[in-house]
Structure formats: structure tokens, C-alpha cells
Amino acid sequence: MGSRRKSRELTLQALYQAEISGTEPLEQFALFCDNFQVNQKVIPQAQELLEGIAAHAAEIDAVISQYTKNWRVGRMSVVDRNLIRLGAYEVLFRDDVPATVAINEAIEIAKRYSTDDAPSFINGILDAINNGKRQ
């Protein structure tokens, strides 16, 4: 598994922790990294992803809401919601990551951290976001 995948997984874990604890993702990130076995090489990239997601959080959630029929963002599982946020951030705001790679990475991480139905759910939403971006 490459360092970019590991940084995405670390980002997901930090987003999950922040949401469960009711804190901002960047507030607890250093503490999280200090208390868990974290590959030190992936911390800078994970922090960069967290900063980007935090900077665009309202916009990301608004875009997600446009493409989720009958699903409010708040009704999604914490893992799925944050994977979609991560994927949406990369699709919408990262020119250095092809959208297909960002979507595939979110799907692969969902296979590890979420339910059997999550990969297709996440794929559908991120694919719709990507297609909407291109219009």
C-alpha cells in the first residue's frame, strides 16, 4: 500500500475522531498522531488533506448535498460521510490528483473501513460530483 493511500486513511481516521469527539480535525491531529502508531512519512500529506477539507468544508458538504437524493449528509454513516468528503475534496480542489484516482481510492478505503454497500454508494456520489464538475 502506497504512502498516498496511507495518508488518506490517516485523514479518514482523523476526520472520524474529530467528528466523534466534536472537535475540529486539525485541533486533535497532532495528539492523534502522538497517541497512535502513525507512519511519520504520511503525516504531512494527511495534514495537507485535512487543511484542505477544513478550508472547504461548507462548500464540500453543499456539493455532496446536491448529488445525494433522499440522503442528507448527516444521515450517512460517519465513515462514509468522511470518505465522501475526502474524495469530493480531491475531485473538486486537487489538480494533482486525477478524479478517477481519487474516486478509486475512496472506494478501496471504503472496502476496508465500511460496509459491503459503501463502495457502490460512495462511487455513485463521487462519480456524480465529478460529472457535475465537468459540465
C-alpha positions as CSV (number, residue, x, y, z in Angstrom):
1,M,0.0,0.0,0.0
2,G,1.4,3.4,-1.1
3,S,2.0,6.4,1.1
4,R,-0.8,8.3,-0.5
5,R,-3.3,5.6,0.4
6,K,-1.9,5.6,4.0
7,S,-2.2,9.4,4.2
8,R,-5.8,9.2,3.0
9,E,-6.5,6.5,5.6
10,L,-4.9,8.7,8.3
11,T,-7.0,11.6,7.1
12,L,-10.2,9.5,7.4
13,Q,-9.2,8.4,10.9
14,A,-8.6,12.0,12.0
15,L,-11.9,13.2,10.4
16,Y,-13.7,10.3,12.2
17,Q,-12.1,11.1,15.6
18,A,-12.9,14.8,15.2
19,E,-16.5,14.1,14.4
20,I,-17.0,11.6,17.2
21,S,-15.3,13.9,19.8
22,G,-16.9,17.1,18.5
23,T,-13.6,18.8,17.8
24,E,-12.1,20.4,14.7
25,P,-10.0,17.9,12.7
26,L,-6.8,19.9,12.9
27,E,-7.1,20.6,16.6
28,Q,-6.6,16.9,17.6
29,F,-4.5,15.8,14.7
30,A,-1.1,16.1,16.5
31,L,-2.4,14.4,19.6
32,F,-3.9,11.7,17.4
33,C,-0.5,11.1,15.7
34,D,1.3,11.1,19.1
35,N,-1.0,8.5,20.6
36,F,-1.3,6.0,17.8
37,Q,1.2,4.3,15.7
38,V,1.3,6.6,12.7
39,N,3.7,6.4,9.8
40,Q,5.6,9.6,10.2
41,K,6.2,9.9,6.5
42,V,2.4,10.3,5.7
43,I,1.7,12.9,8.3
44,P,2.5,16.0,6.2
45,Q,0.2,14.8,3.3
46,A,-2.6,13.9,5.7
47,Q,-2.3,17.3,7.3
48,E,-2.5,18.9,3.9
49,L,-5.6,17.0,3.1
50,L,-7.2,17.9,6.5
51,E,-6.4,21.5,6.0
52,G,-8.0,21.5,2.5
53,I,-11.1,19.7,3.7
54,A,-11.4,22.1,6.7
55,A,-10.9,25.2,4.4
56,H,-13.7,24.0,2.0
57,A,-15.9,22.1,4.5
58,A,-19.1,24.1,3.9
59,E,-18.7,24.0,0.1
60,I,-17.9,20.3,0.0
61,D,-21.0,19.5,2.1
62,A,-23.1,21.7,-0.2
63,V,-21.9,19.9,-3.3
64,I,-22.4,16.5,-1.7
65,S,-26.0,17.5,-0.8
66,Q,-26.6,18.4,-4.5
67,Y,-25.9,14.8,-5.5
68,T,-27.4,12.8,-2.7
69,K,-31.0,12.1,-3.4
70,N,-33.0,11.2,-0.3
71,W,-29.8,11.2,1.8
72,R,-28.9,14.2,3.9
73,V,-25.2,14.3,4.6
74,G,-26.0,14.0,8.4
75,R,-27.8,10.7,7.8
76,M,-24.8,9.0,6.3
77,S,-22.5,6.8,8.4
78,V,-19.6,8.8,9.9
79,V,-17.1,6.7,7.9
80,D,-19.0,7.1,4.6
81,R,-19.6,10.8,5.1
82,N,-16.0,11.5,5.7
83,L,-14.8,9.3,2.8
84,I,-17.1,11.2,0.5
85,R,-15.8,14.5,1.9
86,L,-12.2,13.4,1.3
87,G,-13.0,12.1,-2.2
88,A,-15.0,15.2,-3.1
89,Y,-12.2,17.5,-1.8
90,E,-9.7,15.7,-4.1
91,V,-12.1,15.7,-7.1
92,L,-13.0,19.4,-6.7
93,F,-9.9,21.1,-5.4
94,R,-6.8,19.0,-6.2
95,D,-5.5,19.3,-9.7
96,D,-2.6,17.0,-8.9
97,V,-4.9,14.0,-8.3
98,P,-6.9,12.7,-11.3
99,A,-10.6,12.4,-10.3
100,T,-10.6,8.7,-11.2
101,V,-7.8,8.1,-8.8
102,A,-9.5,10.0,-6.0
103,I,-12.7,8.1,-6.6
104,N,-11.0,4.7,-6.7
105,E,-9.0,5.4,-3.6
106,A,-12.2,6.3,-1.7
107,I,-13.8,3.1,-2.9
108,E,-10.8,1.0,-1.8
109,I,-10.7,2.6,1.6
110,A,-14.4,2.0,2.0
111,K,-13.9,-1.7,1.4
112,R,-11.6,-1.7,4.4
113,Y,-13.4,0.6,6.8
114,S,-17.1,0.5,5.9
115,T,-19.9,-1.9,5.0
116,D,-20.3,-4.0,1.9
117,D,-22.7,-1.5,0.4
118,A,-20.5,1.5,1.0
119,P,-18.2,1.2,-2.1
120,S,-21.0,1.5,-4.6
121,F,-22.7,4.2,-2.6
122,I,-19.6,6.3,-2.4
123,N,-18.7,5.6,-6.0
124,G,-22.2,6.8,-7.2
125,I,-21.9,10.1,-5.3
126,L,-18.3,10.9,-6.2
127,D,-18.9,10.0,-9.8
128,A,-21.9,12.3,-9.9
129,I,-19.8,15.1,-8.4
130,N,-17.1,14.5,-10.9
131,N,-19.5,14.5,-13.8
132,G,-21.1,17.7,-12.5
133,K,-17.7,19.4,-12.2
134,R,-17.0,18.7,-15.9
135,Q,-20.2,20.4,-17.1
